[in-house]
């Protein structure tokens, strides 16, 4: 399996607009994409404008397919202009919680 961890620092005042676009994208990704196993949206406790997206896909092809879905494209159209900084960690998944 393949994972990305996306660190996203928002512009001031953009939190609600980001969540309004990102939460439906996360839900649709897990619900509608067989290759998406996890899409968690985390908000930093110390900095409420800092978010972490933790996503697990079957493989890199499943991530590529995710980036072509209507829900992804709709969310990116909104969130791109809300982002001050963004970085991505790419990783192989060695173990997951079997209860998930």
C-alpha positions in Angstrom: 0.0 0.0 0.0 1.0 3.6 -0.5 0.5 6.6 1.7 0.7 10.4 1.5 0.8 12.8 4.4 -0.1 16.3 3.2 0.9 19.2 5.5 -1.2 22.2 4.6 -0.9 25.7 6.2 -3.8 27.9 5.3 -4.0 31.6 4.8 -5.5 33.4 7.8 -9.3 33.1 8.0 -9.5 30.2 5.5 -10.3 27.4 7.9 -14.0 27.0 7.4 -13.9 27.3 3.6 -11.1 24.7 3.6 -13.2 22.3 5.7 -16.3 22.9 3.6 -14.4 21.6 0.6 -12.1 19.1 2.1 -14.4 17.1 4.4 -16.8 16.1 1.6 -13.7 15.2 -0.6 -12.3 12.9 2.2 -15.7 11.2 2.7 -16.3 10.6 -1.0 -12.7 9.3 -1.4 -13.2 6.5 1.1 -16.8 5.9 0.1 -16.5 5.9 -3.7 -12.9 4.9 -4.5 -12.1 1.2 -4.0 -8.4 2.0 -4.0 -8.6 4.6 -1.2 -8.5 2.9 2.2 -8.0 5.9 4.5 -8.5 9.7 4.1 -8.2 11.4 7.5 -8.3 15.2 8.0 -6.4 16.3 11.1 -6.3 19.8 12.5 -3.2 20.9 14.5 -4.1 21.7 18.2 -1.5 24.4 18.5 -2.2 26.0 15.1 -5.8 25.8 13.9 -4.8 26.9 10.4 -2.4 23.9 10.0 -3.9 20.7 8.7 -2.5 17.2 8.0 -4.2 14.9 5.4 -3.3 11.2 6.0 -4.3 9.1 3.0 -3.7 5.4 2.3 -4.2 4.0 -1.2 -3.9 0.5 -2.6 -1.0 1.8 -4.7 0.3 4.8 -6.6 -2.1 4.1 -9.5 -5.1 4.4 -7.0 -3.7 7.8 -5.9 -3.4 8.9 -9.5 -7.1 7.8 -10.1 -8.1 9.8 -7.0 -6.7 12.9 -8.5 -9.1 12.5 -11.5 -12.3 12.1 -9.5 -15.0 14.8 -9.6 -14.9 15.3 -5.8 -11.1 15.8 -5.8 -11.2 18.3 -8.7 -14.1 20.2 -7.0 -12.2 20.4 -3.7 -8.9 21.5 -5.4 -10.7 24.3 -7.2 -11.7 25.7 -3.9 -8.7 24.9 -1.6 -5.9 25.9 -4.0 -6.4 29.6 -3.3 -6.7 29.0 0.5 -3.3 27.4 0.9 -0.3 29.4 2.2 2.1 26.5 2.1 1.8 22.8 1.3 4.2 19.8 1.4 3.8 16.1 0.9 5.5 13.1 2.4 5.2 9.9 0.3 5.6 6.5 2.1 5.1 2.8 1.8 2.6 1.4 4.3 4.2 -1.3 6.5 1.3 -1.9 9.0 -2.2 -0.6 9.5 -4.7 -0.9 12.3 -6.7 -4.0 11.3 -9.8 -2.6 13.1 -10.0 0.2 10.5 
